[in-house]
Amino acid sequence: MAFSVYILRCSDNSYYTGHTEDLEARLAGHRMGRVAGHTQTRRPVSLVFSQQFASREEAFSAERQIKGWTRAKKEALIRGEWSRLPRLASSSFDKLRTSGS
């Protein structure tokens, strides 16, 4: 069974990141307002990124990582600009780590 991490663009131009074992069913739930939380009041939503993983743990880990990223880094991921990702540190920890401090 494959698991997916996904990013949705909401009607207010915000992003929502989640993971699921059934991407199509989860998307339908978000689009119909059946998934409580961020997307429920920000419809319509559109899928802008998804990636499959072999295990739920890997997908959940990717979700947590992406949720900690800046908007610029998420947008680089969405556009497939892989080479930009390391340069777009998202947190104070990332900035400290990459600056050598």
Secondary structure, DSSP 8 states (H G I E B T S, - for coil): --EEEEEEE-TTS-EEEEEES-HHHHHHHHHHT-S-SGGGGS-S-EEEEEEEESSHHHHHHHHHHHHTS-HHHHHHHHHT-GGGGGGS--SHHHHHHHHT-
